[in-house]
Amino acid sequence: MAIADNIKKLREDKGLMQKEVAANIGLKPAHYNKLEKGLVEPSIDTLDKLAAFYGISIDNIVHLEAGVPGDVQIEDKSNAEQLRLIAQLNEKDKSTVMNIIDTMLTKQKFQEFFQQNVAQ
C-alpha cells in the first residue's frame, strides 16, 4: 500500500475530513488533498506531524499494514547461560564485566561487615 493510501486510510478510520487533518498539521487543504491522491510525496516534517497527530510513529504510517510489533518477552537466563555468554565476549569486555561483579561483591561484603560489626 502506498503512503498516500495509508494517509487516507488513517484519516478515514478516524472519521475526519481532509480539511480537519490539514488544519491540525499546518497544511493547506489543497496540499493535503494532493498528499492523499499521491500527487505529492510527504516531507519528513509532514510525516512527523501526521504521526504526532494520530499518536503513532512515522514507521506506522509508512508500513500501516504491518501493524505494531508484539510484546517482547524477556526471560531470566540461567547462571550457566550467563557464564556462557560472558565467555563469548572479547577479553576487554570480559574484564570489564568481571570488574563490575568484583566491585559489587566487595561492596556487598563491606555492607555485611559494617552491619555485623559497626552498626550494632
C-alpha positions as CSV (number, residue, x, y, z in Angstrom):
1,M,0.0,0.0,0.0
2,A,1.4,3.5,-0.9
3,I,2.0,6.1,1.7
4,A,-0.8,8.2,0.1
5,D,-3.3,5.3,0.7
6,N,-2.1,4.9,4.2
7,I,-2.5,8.6,5.0
8,K,-6.1,8.5,3.6
9,K,-6.9,5.3,5.5
10,L,-5.7,6.8,8.8
11,R,-8.0,9.8,8.2
12,E,-11.0,7.8,7.2
13,D,-10.6,5.4,10.1
14,K,-10.8,8.3,12.5
15,G,-13.9,9.7,10.6
16,L,-12.1,13.0,9.9
17,M,-12.4,15.3,6.9
18,Q,-9.3,16.3,4.9
19,K,-9.6,20.0,6.0
20,E,-9.6,18.9,9.7
21,V,-6.4,17.0,9.4
22,A,-4.8,19.7,7.2
23,A,-5.6,22.4,9.7
24,N,-4.2,20.3,12.6
25,I,-0.9,19.6,10.9
26,G,-0.5,23.1,9.3
27,L,-1.1,22.4,5.7
28,K,-3.5,24.0,3.2
29,P,-6.4,21.7,2.4
30,A,-5.4,21.6,-1.3
31,H,-1.9,20.4,-0.5
32,Y,-3.2,17.8,1.9
33,N,-5.6,16.5,-0.8
34,K,-2.6,16.1,-3.1
35,L,-0.9,14.0,-0.4
36,E,-3.8,11.6,-0.2
37,K,-4.0,11.4,-4.0
38,G,-0.3,10.6,-4.3
39,L,0.4,13.6,-6.4
40,V,2.8,15.0,-3.8
41,E,5.2,13.0,-1.6
42,P,5.0,14.0,2.0
43,S,8.1,15.5,3.6
44,I,9.6,14.1,6.7
45,D,8.3,17.1,8.6
46,T,4.7,16.4,7.3
47,L,5.0,12.7,8.2
48,D,6.2,13.7,11.6
49,K,3.3,16.0,12.1
50,L,0.9,13.3,10.9
51,A,2.4,10.7,13.2
52,A,2.1,13.1,16.2
53,F,-1.5,14.0,15.2
54,Y,-2.5,10.3,15.1
55,G,-0.3,9.3,18.0
56,I,1.7,6.8,16.1
57,S,5.2,6.6,14.6
58,I,6.3,7.6,11.1
59,D,7.0,3.9,10.5
60,N,3.4,3.1,11.3
61,I,2.3,5.5,8.5
62,V,4.8,4.1,6.0
63,H,4.1,0.4,6.9
64,L,0.4,0.7,8.0
65,E,-0.5,-2.9,7.2
66,A,2.5,-4.3,9.1
67,G,0.9,-3.4,12.4
68,V,2.6,-2.9,15.7
69,P,5.2,-5.5,16.8
70,G,4.2,-7.8,19.6
71,D,5.4,-7.6,23.2
72,V,9.0,-8.6,23.8
73,Q,9.3,-11.3,26.4
74,I,12.5,-11.1,28.5
75,E,13.3,-14.2,30.4
76,D,15.9,-14.6,33.0
77,K,18.8,-16.7,31.8
78,S,20.3,-19.5,33.9
79,N,23.6,-18.9,35.6
80,A,25.3,-21.3,33.2
81,E,23.8,-19.5,30.2
82,Q,25.0,-16.1,31.6
83,L,28.5,-17.5,32.1
84,R,28.5,-19.0,28.6
85,L,27.5,-15.5,27.2
86,I,30.2,-13.8,29.2
87,A,32.8,-16.3,27.9
88,Q,31.9,-15.2,24.3
89,L,33.0,-11.6,25.0
90,N,36.3,-10.3,23.9
91,E,39.0,-10.1,26.6
92,K,38.5,-6.3,27.4
93,D,34.7,-6.7,27.8
94,K,35.1,-9.9,29.9
95,S,37.5,-8.0,32.1
96,T,35.0,-5.1,32.5
97,V,32.2,-7.5,33.4
98,M,34.4,-9.2,36.0
99,N,35.5,-5.9,37.5
100,I,31.8,-4.8,37.8
101,I,31.0,-8.1,39.5
102,D,34.1,-7.8,41.8
103,T,33.1,-4.3,42.8
104,M,29.6,-5.3,43.6
105,L,30.7,-8.3,45.7
106,T,33.2,-6.1,47.5
107,K,30.5,-3.5,48.3
108,Q,28.1,-6.2,49.5
109,K,30.8,-7.8,51.8
110,F,31.7,-4.4,53.2
111,Q,28.0,-3.7,53.9
112,E,27.6,-7.1,55.6
113,F,30.7,-6.5,57.7
114,F,29.5,-3.0,58.6
115,Q,26.1,-4.4,59.7
116,Q,27.6,-7.1,61.8
117,N,30.4,-5.2,63.5
118,V,29.8,-1.5,63.4
119,A,26.1,-0.8,63.3
120,Q,25.3,-2.7,66.5
